[in-house]
Amino acid sequence: MVKIVITGFRGTGKTSVGRELAHRLSLLFYDTDTLIEEKEGTLIPEIFRVHGEAYFRACERAAIARLSSVRDAVIATGGGAILDAANVEHLRRGAHVFLLTADSDIIAERTAPGTRPPLTDLPLHDEIEHLLGQRMPAYIRAADFCIDTGSESVGRVCDAIMRHLSGRGISDDDRREGLSLLQRLPVPPGDMQELERIVESGSLTRICGIVGNPCMHSRSPVMYNRLFAHYELPWFYTFLEWGDLSEVIRLADHLDFRGLSITIPFKQEVIRHLDEISEDAAAIGAVNTVVRCGGRMYGYNTDWVGVREPVRHLRGSRALILGAGGVAAAAVYALHDLEMEVTVMNRTPERARLMAERFGCRWMPWGEFDPDGIDLIINATSVGMEPDTGTPLKRHQLREGMTVFDLVYTPPQTPLLRLAEEAGCTPIPGTDLFVHQACEQFRLFTGIEAAPGFVRGLII
């Protein structure tokens, strides 16, 4: 059984391509706009005019939900639908998703004059530019493959999709070179067999992996492969432990990897390999998530989301961050987003001073703080990480009622968290960071919003 979803901004050719592709493959064709019109008994411009966009989006959600279990079909759906995470989950189940793109000038030429009502008060070209800027991140998250239709006919776009479907999306040269690189990695035997099967068979399975040195201890492969299975995604996640990041990037290019989780020591180095990075990653100066689409590489940082979400209820509090490395930078960024008063403390005072100047917060030498002036302490050092049994603070430096968040998550209960409990503090384990950053990373990889409680159950 096969389910193919064609999406993209209006004017990129999704309906024409979807209809032709369904004809070639002898599959049923569904166009969500047509389904809406049939159910409502009127055309979409009239639905917009009489009921407004919100009503149309509700109709769209209902139509897409009905298609969730459909197989042996091609589905064309509008670009606005992809902004809704529930729609993405329904569309992605068991599907291969193709995003059609074109530049704004071509879209304006194809859609003027059009019957679709405007979504803003802007002139047509300006509206297209504005909406593309808003929607493109969501489009990239929700797609398996990206195809530029700007200078291509419907037939040639269908040819490109058919090449992917027939296992010829990767050239023979790329396949050989990619396998040669892959076989140099210390990948577990079971993973290697599956990767070789995917590559040699031309499978449409999307490959992701964790990149680090070391990273073989990571729980990410187990967690992500369980997530992929739950959401019926034909994807596979593995270990990419290697000392040379450039070689891993070459591997990802040759074998058309979809997503990479970046860990120590590559979070800064990876930036020079990317085509675009998000605003938060640029501010933090580190990337831990890479998404590939249409030959381009996009970088993001989800560590700060992992810090923010467990302490969101403490907005406006006074916080102390221990450490001045990359994770500490993500923590400062997260706490500023929650309007907290932040102080950085590090054993090397100069590093604390530099970070404080960079983010516009306070700093102090190690140990020179009054616990009565602090509501939240975040340990962004590696002290307490297995096999270390130390703690960055002493009992007298903790105050009853304080919240202590240890970003170390191996072991789940660190020496600092045990000390915090003894002092009557509220402890937050590093597992919370791992879970929340993983939810955001999974959303960036797939467009699907997985519940933190569900993800937590996959790793415990």
Contacts in CASP RR format, 6 or more apart in sequence:
PFRMAT RR
TARGET T0000
AUTHOR 0000-0000-0000
METHOD contacts of the structure
MODEL  1
MVKIVITGFRGTGKTSVGRELAHRLSLLFYDTDTLIEEKEGTLIPEIFRV
HGEAYFRACERAAIARLSSVRDAVIATGGGAILDAANVEHLRRGAHVFLL
TADSDIIAERTAPGTRPPLTDLPLHDEIEHLLGQRMPAYIRAADFCIDTG
SESVGRVCDAIMRHLSGRGISDDDRREGLSLLQRLPVPPGDMQELERIVE
SGSLTRICGIVGNPCMHSRSPVMYNRLFAHYELPWFYTFLEWGDLSEVIR
LADHLDFRGLSITIPFKQEVIRHLDEISEDAAAIGAVNTVVRCGGRMYGY
NTDWVGVREPVRHLRGSRALILGAGGVAAAAVYALHDLEMEVTVMNRTPE
RARLMAERFGCRWMPWGEFDPDGIDLIINATSVGMEPDTGTPLKRHQLRE
GMTVFDLVYTPPQTPLLRLAEEAGCTPIPGTDLFVHQACEQFRLFTGIEA
APGFVRGLII
1 71 0 8 1.000
1 72 0 8 1.000
2 25 0 8 1.000
2 27 0 8 1.000
2 71 0 8 1.000
2 72 0 8 1.000
2 96 0 8 1.000
2 165 0 8 1.000
3 70 0 8 1.000
3 71 0 8 1.000
3 72 0 8 1.000
3 73 0 8 1.000
3 75 0 8 1.000
3 93 0 8 1.000
3 94 0 8 1.000
3 95 0 8 1.000
3 96 0 8 1.000
4 18 0 8 1.000
4 21 0 8 1.000
4 25 0 8 1.000
4 27 0 8 1.000
4 73 0 8 1.000
4 74 0 8 1.000
4 75 0 8 1.000
4 95 0 8 1.000
4 96 0 8 1.000
4 98 0 8 1.000
4 161 0 8 1.000
4 165 0 8 1.000
5 74 0 8 1.000
5 75 0 8 1.000
5 76 0 8 1.000
5 77 0 8 1.000
5 91 0 8 1.000
5 92 0 8 1.000
5 95 0 8 1.000
5 96 0 8 1.000
5 97 0 8 1.000
5 98 0 8 1.000
6 14 0 8 1.000
6 17 0 8 1.000
6 18 0 8 1.000
6 21 0 8 1.000
6 74 0 8 1.000
6 75 0 8 1.000
6 76 0 8 1.000
6 77 0 8 1.000
6 98 0 8 1.000
6 100 0 8 1.000
7 14 0 8 1.000
7 76 0 8 1.000
7 77 0 8 1.000
7 78 0 8 1.000
7 79 0 8 1.000
7 81 0 8 1.000
7 82 0 8 1.000
7 91 0 8 1.000
7 97 0 8 1.000
7 98 0 8 1.000
7 99 0 8 1.000
7 100 0 8 1.000
7 139 0 8 1.000
7 142 0 8 1.000
7 143 0 8 1.000
8 14 0 8 1.000
8 78 0 8 1.000
8 79 0 8 1.000
8 82 0 8 1.000
8 99 0 8 1.000
8 100 0 8 1.000
8 101 0 8 1.000
8 139 0 8 1.000
9 79 0 8 1.000
9 101 0 8 1.000
9 102 0 8 1.000
9 107 0 8 1.000
9 128 0 8 1.000
9 131 0 8 1.000
9 132 0 8 1.000
9 135 0 8 1.000
9 139 0 8 1.000
10 78 0 8 1.000
10 79 0 8 1.000
10 107 0 8 1.000
10 111 0 8 1.000
10 116 0 8 1.000
11 102 0 8 1.000
11 107 0 8 1.000
11 110 0 8 1.000
11 111 0 8 1.000
12 100 0 8 1.000
12 101 0 8 1.000
12 102 0 8 1.000
12 107 0 8 1.000
12 149 0 8 1.000
12 150 0 8 1.000
13 100 0 8 1.000
13 110 0 8 1.000
13 149 0 8 1.000
13 154 0 8 1.000
13 157 0 8 1.000
14 76 0 8 1.000
14 77 0 8 1.000
14 78 0 8 1.000
14 100 0 8 1.000
15 31 0 8 1.000
15 33 0 8 1.000
15 76 0 8 1.000
16 154 0 8 1.000
17 76 0 8 1.000
17 100 0 8 1.000
17 149 0 8 1.000
17 154 0 8 1.000
17 155 0 8 1.000
17 157 0 8 1.000
17 158 0 8 1.000
17 161 0 8 1.000
18 29 0 8 1.000
18 74 0 8 1.000
18 76 0 8 1.000
18 158 0 8 1.000
19 29 0 8 1.000
19 31 0 8 1.000
19 74 0 8 1.000
19 76 0 8 1.000
20 154 0 8 1.000
20 155 0 8 1.000
20 158 0 8 1.000
21 27 0 8 1.000
21 74 0 8 1.000
21 158 0 8 1.000
21 161 0 8 1.000
21 162 0 8 1.000
22 28 0 8 1.000
22 29 0 8 1.000
22 73 0 8 1.000
22 74 0 8 1.000
23 29 0 8 1.000
24 158 0 8 1.000
24 162 0 8 1.000
25 74 0 8 1.000
25 165 0 8 1.000
27 72 0 8 1.000
27 73 0 8 1.000
27 74 0 8 1.000
28 70 0 8 1.000
28 72 0 8 1.000
28 73 0 8 1.000
28 74 0 8 1.000
29 73 0 8 1.000
29 74 0 8 1.000
29 75 0 8 1.000
29 76 0 8 1.000
30 67 0 8 1.000
30 70 0 8 1.000
30 73 0 8 1.000
30 74 0 8 1.000
30 75 0 8 1.000
30 76 0 8 1.000
31 75 0 8 1.000
31 76 0 8 1.000
31 77 0 8 1.000
32 60 0 8 1.000
32 63 0 8 1.000
32 64 0 8 1.000
32 67 0 8 1.000
32 75 0 8 1.000
32 76 0 8 1.000
32 77 0 8 1.000
32 78 0 8 1.000
32 81 0 8 1.000
33 44 0 8 1.000
33 78 0 8 1.000
35 63 0 8 1.000
35 66 0 8 1.000
36 44 0 8 1.000
36 47 0 8 1.000
36 56 0 8 1.000
36 59 0 8 1.000
36 60 0 8 1.000
36 63 0 8 1.000
37 43 0 8 1.000
37 44 0 8 1.000
37 47 0 8 1.000
39 59 0 8 1.000
39 63 0 8 1.000
40 47 0 8 1.000
40 59 0 8 1.000
42 50 0 8 1.000
43 115 0 8 1.000
44 56 0 8 1.000
44 116 0 8 1.000
45 115 0 8 1.000
45 116 0 8 1.000
45 117 0 8 1.000
47 55 0 8 1.000
47 56 0 8 1.000
47 59 0 8 1.000
48 56 0 8 1.000
48 116 0 8 1.000
48 117 0 8 1.000
49 117 0 8 1.000
53 119 0 8 1.000
57 80 0 8 1.000
57 84 0 8 1.000
60 77 0 8 1.000
60 80 0 8 1.000
60 81 0 8 1.000
60 84 0 8 1.000
60 87 0 8 1.000
61 84 0 8 1.000
61 86 0 8 1.000
61 87 0 8 1.000
64 77 0 8 1.000
64 81 0 8 1.000
64 87 0 8 1.000
64 90 0 8 1.000
64 91 0 8 1.000
65 86 0 8 1.000
65 90 0 8 1.000
67 73 0 8 1.000
67 75 0 8 1.000
67 90 0 8 1.000
67 91 0 8 1.000
68 89 0 8 1.000
68 90 0 8 1.000
68 91 0 8 1.000
68 93 0 8 1.000
69 93 0 8 1.000
71 94 0 8 1.000
75 91 0 8 1.000
75 95 0 8 1.000
77 87 0 8 1.000
77 91 0 8 1.000
79 135 0 8 1.000
79 139 0 8 1.000
80 135 0 8 1.000
81 87 0 8 1.000
81 91 0 8 1.000
82 88 0 8 1.000
82 91 0 8 1.000
82 135 0 8 1.000
82 138 0 8 1.000
82 139 0 8 1.000
82 142 0 8 1.000
83 135 0 8 1.000
83 138 0 8 1.000
85 443 0 8 1.000
85 447 0 8 1.000
85 448 0 8 1.000
85 449 0 8 1.000
88 141 0 8 1.000
88 142 0 8 1.000
88 446 0 8 1.000
88 447 0 8 1.000
88 448 0 8 1.000
89 231 0 8 1.000
89 448 0 8 1.000
89 449 0 8 1.000
91 97 0 8 1.000
91 142 0 8 1.000
92 142 0 8 1.000
92 231 0 8 1.000
92 232 0 8 1.000
92 233 0 8 1.000
92 446 0 8 1.000
92 447 0 8 1.000
92 448 0 8 1.000
93 231 0 8 1.000
93 232 0 8 1.000
93 233 0 8 1.000
94 232 0 8 1.000
94 233 0 8 1.000
94 234 0 8 1.000
96 144 0 8 1.000
96 145 0 8 1.000
96 164 0 8 1.000
96 165 0 8 1.000
96 204 0 8 1.000
96 234 0 8 1.000
97 142 0 8 1.000
97 143 0 8 1.000
97 144 0 8 1.000
97 145 0 8 1.000
98 143 0 8 1.000
98 144 0 8 1.000
98 145 0 8 1.000
98 146 0 8 1.000
98 147 0 8 1.000
98 161 0 8 1.000
98 164 0 8 1.000
99 139 0 8 1.000
99 140 0 8 1.000
99 142 0 8 1.000
99 143 0 8 1.000
99 145 0 8 1.000
99 146 0 8 1.000
99 147 0 8 1.000
99 293 0 8 1.000
100 147 0 8 1.000
100 148 0 8 1.000
100 149 0 8 1.000
100 157 0 8 1.000
101 139 0 8 1.000
101 146 0 8 1.000
101 147 0 8 1.000
101 148 0 8 1.000
101 149 0 8 1.000
101 150 0 8 1.000
102 110 0 8 1.000
102 148 0 8 1.000
102 149 0 8 1.000
102 150 0 8 1.000
103 150 0 8 1.000
104 125 0 8 1.000
104 128 0 8 1.000
104 129 0 8 1.000
104 132 0 8 1.000
105 125 0 8 1.000
106 150 0 8 1.000
107 128 0 8 1.000
107 132 0 8 1.000
108 124 0 8 1.000
108 125 0 8 1.000
108 128 0 8 1.000
111 124 0 8 1.000
111 128 0 8 1.000
112 124 0 8 1.000
118 124 0 8 1.000
118 127 0 8 1.000
119 127 0 8 1.000
119 131 0 8 1.000
120 127 0 8 1.000
120 130 0 8 1.000
120 131 0 8 1.000
122 130 0 8 1.000
138 447 0 8 1.000
140 146 0 8 1.000
140 291 0 8 1.000
140 293 0 8 1.000
140 298 0 8 1.000
141 291 0 8 1.000
141 443 0 8 1.000
141 444 0 8 1.000
141 445 0 8 1.000
141 446 0 8 1.000
141 447 0 8 1.000
142 446 0 8 1.000
142 447 0 8 1.000
143 293 0 8 1.000
144 204 0 8 1.000
144 206 0 8 1.000
144 258 0 8 1.000
145 161 0 8 1.000
145 164 0 8 1.000
145 293 0 8 1.000
145 294 0 8 1.000
146 293 0 8 1.000
146 294 0 8 1.000
146 295 0 8 1.000
146 296 0 8 1.000
147 157 0 8 1.000
147 160 0 8 1.000
147 161 0 8 1.000
147 294 0 8 1.000
148 294 0 8 1.000
149 157 0 8 1.000
152 160 0 8 1.000
163 169 0 8 1.000
164 204 0 8 1.000
165 204 0 8 1.000
167 201 0 8 1.000
167 202 0 8 1.000
167 203 0 8 1.000
167 204 0 8 1.000
168 202 0 8 1.000
169 202 0 8 1.000
169 256 0 8 1.000
170 199 0 8 1.000
170 202 0 8 1.000
170 254 0 8 1.000
170 255 0 8 1.000
170 256 0 8 1.000
174 253 0 8 1.000
174 254 0 8 1.000
174 255 0 8 1.000
174 256 0 8 1.000
175 199 0 8 1.000
175 200 0 8 1.000
175 202 0 8 1.000
175 254 0 8 1.000
175 255 0 8 1.000
177 250 0 8 1.000
177 254 0 8 1.000
178 199 0 8 1.000
178 250 0 8 1.000
178 251 0 8 1.000
178 254 0 8 1.000
178 255 0 8 1.000
179 196 0 8 1.000
179 199 0 8 1.000
179 200 0 8 1.000
179 255 0 8 1.000
181 247 0 8 1.000
181 250 0 8 1.000
181 251 0 8 1.000
181 254 0 8 1.000
182 192 0 8 1.000
182 195 0 8 1.000
182 196 0 8 1.000
182 199 0 8 1.000
182 251 0 8 1.000
182 255 0 8 1.000
183 192 0 8 1.000
184 242 0 8 1.000
184 247 0 8 1.000
185 239 0 8 1.000
185 240 0 8 1.000
185 241 0 8 1.000
185 242 0 8 1.000
185 251 0 8 1.000
186 216 0 8 1.000
186 239 0 8 1.000
186 241 0 8 1.000
187 195 0 8 1.000
187 238 0 8 1.000
187 239 0 8 1.000
187 240 0 8 1.000
188 238 0 8 1.000
188 239 0 8 1.000
191 221 0 8 1.000
191 238 0 8 1.000
191 239 0 8 1.000
194 236 0 8 1.000
194 238 0 8 1.000
195 207 0 8 1.000
195 236 0 8 1.000
195 238 0 8 1.000
197 203 0 8 1.000
198 205 0 8 1.000
198 207 0 8 1.000
198 236 0 8 1.000
199 255 0 8 1.000
203 234 0 8 1.000
204 234 0 8 1.000
205 234 0 8 1.000
205 235 0 8 1.000
205 236 0 8 1.000
206 233 0 8 1.000
206 234 0 8 1.000
206 235 0 8 1.000
206 236 0 8 1.000
206 257 0 8 1.000
206 258 0 8 1.000
206 259 0 8 1.000
207 235 0 8 1.000
207 236 0 8 1.000
207 237 0 8 1.000
207 238 0 8 1.000
207 255 0 8 1.000
207 256 0 8 1.000
207 257 0 8 1.000
207 258 0 8 1.000
207 259 0 8 1.000
208 224 0 8 1.000
208 235 0 8 1.000
208 236 0 8 1.000
208 237 0 8 1.000
208 238 0 8 1.000
208 257 0 8 1.000
208 258 0 8 1.000
208 259 0 8 1.000
208 260 0 8 1.000
208 261 0 8 1.000
208 445 0 8 1.000
209 220 0 8 1.000
209 221 0 8 1.000
209 224 0 8 1.000
209 237 0 8 1.000
209 238 0 8 1.000
209 239 0 8 1.000
209 240 0 8 1.000
209 257 0 8 1.000
209 259 0 8 1.000
209 260 0 8 1.000
209 261 0 8 1.000
210 218 0 8 1.000
210 220 0 8 1.000
210 221 0 8 1.000
210 237 0 8 1.000
210 238 0 8 1.000
210 239 0 8 1.000
210 240 0 8 1.000
210 260 0 8 1.000
210 261 0 8 1.000
210 263 0 8 1.000
211 240 0 8 1.000
211 242 0 8 1.000
211 245 0 8 1.000
211 248 0 8 1.000
211 260 0 8 1.000
211 261 0 8 1.000
211 262 0 8 1.000
211 263 0 8 1.000
211 266 0 8 1.000
211 270 0 8 1.000
212 240 0 8 1.000
212 241 0 8 1.000
212 242 0 8 1.000
212 243 0 8 1.000
212 262 0 8 1.000
212 263 0 8 1.000
212 264 0 8 1.000
212 265 0 8 1.000
212 266 0 8 1.000
213 241 0 8 1.000
213 242 0 8 1.000
213 243 0 8 1.000
213 264 0 8 1.000
213 265 0 8 1.000
213 266 0 8 1.000
214 241 0 8 1.000
215 239 0 8 1.000
215 240 0 8 1.000
215 241 0 8 1.000
215 263 0 8 1.000
216 239 0 8 1.000
216 241 0 8 1.000
217 410 0 8 1.000
218 239 0 8 1.000
218 261 0 8 1.000
218 263 0 8 1.000
219 434 0 8 1.000
219 459 0 8 1.000
220 237 0 8 1.000
220 261 0 8 1.000
220 438 0 8 1.000
221 237 0 8 1.000
221 238 0 8 1.000
221 239 0 8 1.000
222 458 0 8 1.000
222 459 0 8 1.000
223 438 0 8 1.000
223 455 0 8 1.000
223 458 0 8 1.000
223 459 0 8 1.000
224 235 0 8 1.000
224 237 0 8 1.000
224 438 0 8 1.000
224 442 0 8 1.000
225 236 0 8 1.000
225 237 0 8 1.000
226 458 0 8 1.000
227 233 0 8 1.000
227 442 0 8 1.000
227 450 0 8 1.000
227 455 0 8 1.000
227 458 0 8 1.000
228 234 0 8 1.000
228 235 0 8 1.000
228 236 0 8 1.000
228 237 0 8 1.000
230 454 0 8 1.000
231 446 0 8 1.000
231 448 0 8 1.000
231 450 0 8 1.000
233 446 0 8 1.000
235 258 0 8 1.000
235 446 0 8 1.000
240 248 0 8 1.000
240 251 0 8 1.000
240 260 0 8 1.000
242 248 0 8 1.000
245 266 0 8 1.000
245 269 0 8 1.000
245 270 0 8 1.000
245 273 0 8 1.000
246 273 0 8 1.000
248 260 0 8 1.000
249 270 0 8 1.000
249 273 0 8 1.000
249 297 0 8 1.000
251 257 0 8 1.000
252 259 0 8 1.000
252 260 0 8 1.000
252 290 0 8 1.000
252 292 0 8 1.000
253 295 0 8 1.000
256 292 0 8 1.000
257 292 0 8 1.000
258 291 0 8 1.000
258 292 0 8 1.000
258 445 0 8 1.000
259 289 0 8 1.000
259 290 0 8 1.000
259 291 0 8 1.000
259 292 0 8 1.000
259 445 0 8 1.000
260 289 0 8 1.000
260 290 0 8 1.000
260 292 0 8 1.000
261 288 0 8 1.000
261 289 0 8 1.000
261 441 0 8 1.000
262 270 0 8 1.000
262 287 0 8 1.000
262 288 0 8 1.000
262 289 0 8 1.000
262 290 0 8 1.000
263 288 0 8 1.000
267 286 0 8 1.000
267 287 0 8 1.000
267 288 0 8 1.000
267 326 0 8 1.000
268 285 0 8 1.000
268 286 0 8 1.000
268 287 0 8 1.000
270 287 0 8 1.000
270 290 0 8 1.000
270 299 0 8 1.000
271 277 0 8 1.000
271 281 0 8 1.000
271 285 0 8 1.000
271 286 0 8 1.000
271 287 0 8 1.000
271 299 0 8 1.000
273 297 0 8 1.000
274 287 0 8 1.000
274 290 0 8 1.000
274 297 0 8 1.000
274 298 0 8 1.000
274 299 0 8 1.000
275 296 0 8 1.000
275 297 0 8 1.000
275 298 0 8 1.000
276 296 0 8 1.000
276 297 0 8 1.000
276 298 0 8 1.000
276 299 0 8 1.000
277 287 0 8 1.000
277 298 0 8 1.000
277 299 0 8 1.000
277 300 0 8 1.000
278 298 0 8 1.000
278 299 0 8 1.000
278 300 0 8 1.000
278 301 0 8 1.000
280 300 0 8 1.000
280 301 0 8 1.000
280 304 0 8 1.000
280 333 0 8 1.000
281 287 0 8 1.000
281 299 0 8 1.000
281 300 0 8 1.000
281 301 0 8 1.000
283 333 0 8 1.000
284 301 0 8 1.000
284 303 0 8 1.000
284 304 0 8 1.000
284 326 0 8 1.000
284 329 0 8 1.000
284 330 0 8 1.000
284 333 0 8 1.000
285 301 0 8 1.000
285 326 0 8 1.000
285 329 0 8 1.000
286 301 0 8 1.000
286 303 0 8 1.000
286 326 0 8 1.000
286 329 0 8 1.000
286 330 0 8 1.000
287 299 0 8 1.000
287 300 0 8 1.000
287 301 0 8 1.000
288 300 0 8 1.000
288 301 0 8 1.000
288 302 0 8 1.000
288 303 0 8 1.000
288 437 0 8 1.000
288 441 0 8 1.000
289 299 0 8 1.000
289 300 0 8 1.000
289 301 0 8 1.000
289 302 0 8 1.000
289 440 0 8 1.000
289 441 0 8 1.000
289 444 0 8 1.000
289 445 0 8 1.000
290 297 0 8 1.000
290 298 0 8 1.000
290 299 0 8 1.000
290 300 0 8 1.000
291 297 0 8 1.000
291 298 0 8 1.000
291 299 0 8 1.000
291 300 0 8 1.000
291 444 0 8 1.000
291 445 0 8 1.000
292 298 0 8 1.000
300 441 0 8 1.000
300 444 0 8 1.000
301 330 0 8 1.000
302 437 0 8 1.000
302 438 0 8 1.000
302 440 0 8 1.000
302 441 0 8 1.000
302 444 0 8 1.000
303 327 0 8 1.000
303 330 0 8 1.000
303 433 0 8 1.000
303 437 0 8 1.000
304 330 0 8 1.000
304 331 0 8 1.000
304 333 0 8 1.000
304 334 0 8 1.000
304 337 0 8 1.000
305 334 0 8 1.000
305 436 0 8 1.000
305 437 0 8 1.000
305 439 0 8 1.000
305 440 0 8 1.000
306 334 0 8 1.000
306 432 0 8 1.000
306 433 0 8 1.000
306 434 0 8 1.000
306 435 0 8 1.000
306 436 0 8 1.000
306 437 0 8 1.000
306 440 0 8 1.000
307 330 0 8 1.000
307 331 0 8 1.000
307 334 0 8 1.000
307 335 0 8 1.000
307 378 0 8 1.000
307 405 0 8 1.000
307 407 0 8 1.000
307 433 0 8 1.000
308 334 0 8 1.000
308 335 0 8 1.000
308 337 0 8 1.000
308 338 0 8 1.000
308 436 0 8 1.000
309 432 0 8 1.000
309 436 0 8 1.000
309 452 0 8 1.000
310 405 0 8 1.000
310 428 0 8 1.000
310 432 0 8 1.000
310 433 0 8 1.000
310 436 0 8 1.000
311 317 0 8 1.000
311 334 0 8 1.000
311 335 0 8 1.000
311 338 0 8 1.000
311 376 0 8 1.000
311 378 0 8 1.000
311 403 0 8 1.000
311 405 0 8 1.000
311 428 0 8 1.000
312 338 0 8 1.000
314 338 0 8 1.000
314 340 0 8 1.000
314 375 0 8 1.000
314 376 0 8 1.000
314 403 0 8 1.000
315 338 0 8 1.000
315 339 0 8 1.000
315 340 0 8 1.000
316 338 0 8 1.000
316 339 0 8 1.000
316 340 0 8 1.000
316 341 0 8 1.000
317 338 0 8 1.000
317 340 0 8 1.000
317 341 0 8 1.000
317 375 0 8 1.000
317 376 0 8 1.000
318 340 0 8 1.000
318 341 0 8 1.000
318 343 0 8 1.000
318 373 0 8 1.000
318 374 0 8 1.000
318 375 0 8 1.000
318 376 0 8 1.000
319 335 0 8 1.000
319 340 0 8 1.000
319 341 0 8 1.000
319 342 0 8 1.000
319 343 0 8 1.000
319 374 0 8 1.000
319 375 0 8 1.000
319 376 0 8 1.000
319 377 0 8 1.000
319 378 0 8 1.000
320 342 0 8 1.000
320 343 0 8 1.000
320 345 0 8 1.000
320 369 0 8 1.000
320 374 0 8 1.000
320 376 0 8 1.000
320 377 0 8 1.000
320 378 0 8 1.000
321 328 0 8 1.000
321 331 0 8 1.000
321 332 0 8 1.000
321 335 0 8 1.000
321 342 0 8 1.000
321 343 0 8 1.000
321 344 0 8 1.000
321 345 0 8 1.000
321 377 0 8 1.000
321 378 0 8 1.000
321 380 0 8 1.000
322 328 0 8 1.000
322 345 0 8 1.000
322 346 0 8 1.000
322 377 0 8 1.000
322 378 0 8 1.000
322 379 0 8 1.000
322 380 0 8 1.000
322 381 0 8 1.000
322 392 0 8 1.000
322 393 0 8 1.000
323 344 0 8 1.000
323 345 0 8 1.000
323 346 0 8 1.000
323 347 0 8 1.000
323 351 0 8 1.000
323 352 0 8 1.000
323 379 0 8 1.000
323 380 0 8 1.000
323 381 0 8 1.000
324 344 0 8 1.000
324 346 0 8 1.000
324 348 0 8 1.000
324 351 0 8 1.000
324 352 0 8 1.000
324 354 0 8 1.000
324 355 0 8 1.000
325 351 0 8 1.000
325 355 0 8 1.000
325 380 0 8 1.000
326 380 0 8 1.000
327 380 0 8 1.000
327 407 0 8 1.000
328 344 0 8 1.000
328 346 0 8 1.000
328 355 0 8 1.000
328 380 0 8 1.000
328 381 0 8 1.000
329 355 0 8 1.000
329 358 0 8 1.000
329 359 0 8 1.000
331 378 0 8 1.000
331 380 0 8 1.000
331 407 0 8 1.000
332 342 0 8 1.000
332 344 0 8 1.000
332 355 0 8 1.000
332 359 0 8 1.000
332 361 0 8 1.000
333 359 0 8 1.000
335 342 0 8 1.000
335 376 0 8 1.000
335 378 0 8 1.000
336 342 0 8 1.000
336 359 0 8 1.000
336 361 0 8 1.000
340 376 0 8 1.000
341 361 0 8 1.000
341 362 0 8 1.000
342 359 0 8 1.000
342 361 0 8 1.000
342 362 0 8 1.000
343 356 0 8 1.000
343 361 0 8 1.000
343 362 0 8 1.000
343 363 0 8 1.000
343 364 0 8 1.000
343 369 0 8 1.000
343 374 0 8 1.000
344 352 0 8 1.000
344 355 0 8 1.000
344 356 0 8 1.000
344 361 0 8 1.000
344 362 0 8 1.000
344 363 0 8 1.000
344 364 0 8 1.000
345 352 0 8 1.000
345 363 0 8 1.000
345 364 0 8 1.000
345 365 0 8 1.000
345 366 0 8 1.000
345 367 0 8 1.000
345 368 0 8 1.000
345 369 0 8 1.000
346 352 0 8 1.000
346 355 0 8 1.000
346 363 0 8 1.000
346 366 0 8 1.000
347 366 0 8 1.000
349 363 0 8 1.000
349 365 0 8 1.000
349 366 0 8 1.000
352 363 0 8 1.000
352 364 0 8 1.000
352 365 0 8 1.000
353 363 0 8 1.000
355 361 0 8 1.000
355 363 0 8 1.000
356 362 0 8 1.000
356 363 0 8 1.000
367 397 0 8 1.000
369 397 0 8 1.000
371 396 0 8 1.000
371 397 0 8 1.000
371 398 0 8 1.000
371 399 0 8 1.000
371 402 0 8 1.000
372 399 0 8 1.000
374 399 0 8 1.000
374 402 0 8 1.000
375 402 0 8 1.000
375 403 0 8 1.000
376 402 0 8 1.000
376 403 0 8 1.000
376 404 0 8 1.000
376 405 0 8 1.000
377 393 0 8 1.000
377 398 0 8 1.000
377 402 0 8 1.000
377 403 0 8 1.000
377 404 0 8 1.000
377 405 0 8 1.000
378 405 0 8 1.000
378 406 0 8 1.000
378 407 0 8 1.000
379 392 0 8 1.000
379 393 0 8 1.000
379 404 0 8 1.000
379 405 0 8 1.000
379 406 0 8 1.000
379 407 0 8 1.000
379 408 0 8 1.000
379 414 0 8 1.000
379 416 0 8 1.000
380 407 0 8 1.000
381 392 0 8 1.000
382 388 0 8 1.000
382 408 0 8 1.000
383 390 0 8 1.000
383 391 0 8 1.000
383 392 0 8 1.000
383 408 0 8 1.000
383 416 0 8 1.000
384 390 0 8 1.000
384 391 0 8 1.000
384 392 0 8 1.000
384 406 0 8 1.000
384 408 0 8 1.000
384 414 0 8 1.000
384 415 0 8 1.000
384 416 0 8 1.000
385 408 0 8 1.000
385 410 0 8 1.000
385 414 0 8 1.000
386 410 0 8 1.000
386 411 0 8 1.000
389 415 0 8 1.000
390 415 0 8 1.000
391 414 0 8 1.000
391 415 0 8 1.000
391 416 0 8 1.000
391 419 0 8 1.000
392 416 0 8 1.000
393 416 0 8 1.000
393 419 0 8 1.000
395 419 0 8 1.000
395 422 0 8 1.000
395 423 0 8 1.000
398 404 0 8 1.000
398 419 0 8 1.000
398 420 0 8 1.000
398 423 0 8 1.000
398 424 0 8 1.000
398 425 0 8 1.000
399 423 0 8 1.000
399 425 0 8 1.000
400 423 0 8 1.000
400 424 0 8 1.000
400 425 0 8 1.000
401 424 0 8 1.000
401 425 0 8 1.000
401 426 0 8 1.000
402 420 0 8 1.000
402 423 0 8 1.000
402 425 0 8 1.000
402 426 0 8 1.000
403 425 0 8 1.000
403 426 0 8 1.000
403 427 0 8 1.000
403 428 0 8 1.000
404 416 0 8 1.000
404 417 0 8 1.000
404 420 0 8 1.000
404 425 0 8 1.000
404 426 0 8 1.000
404 427 0 8 1.000
404 428 0 8 1.000
405 427 0 8 1.000
405 428 0 8 1.000
405 430 0 8 1.000
405 432 0 8 1.000
405 433 0 8 1.000
406 414 0 8 1.000
406 416 0 8 1.000
406 417 0 8 1.000
406 420 0 8 1.000
406 427 0 8 1.000
406 428 0 8 1.000
406 429 0 8 1.000
406 430 0 8 1.000
407 430 0 8 1.000
407 433 0 8 1.000
408 414 0 8 1.000
408 416 0 8 1.000
408 430 0 8 1.000
409 429 0 8 1.000
409 430 0 8 1.000
409 431 0 8 1.000
409 433 0 8 1.000
409 434 0 8 1.000
412 429 0 8 1.000
412 430 0 8 1.000
412 431 0 8 1.000
413 427 0 8 1.000
413 429 0 8 1.000
414 429 0 8 1.000
417 427 0 8 1.000
417 429 0 8 1.000
420 426 0 8 1.000
420 427 0 8 1.000
421 427 0 8 1.000
431 456 0 8 1.000
431 459 0 8 1.000
431 460 0 8 1.000
434 459 0 8 1.000
435 452 0 8 1.000
435 453 0 8 1.000
435 455 0 8 1.000
435 456 0 8 1.000
435 459 0 8 1.000
436 452 0 8 1.000
438 455 0 8 1.000
439 449 0 8 1.000
439 450 0 8 1.000
439 451 0 8 1.000
439 452 0 8 1.000
439 455 0 8 1.000
442 448 0 8 1.000
442 450 0 8 1.000
442 455 0 8 1.000
443 449 0 8 1.000
443 450 0 8 1.000
END
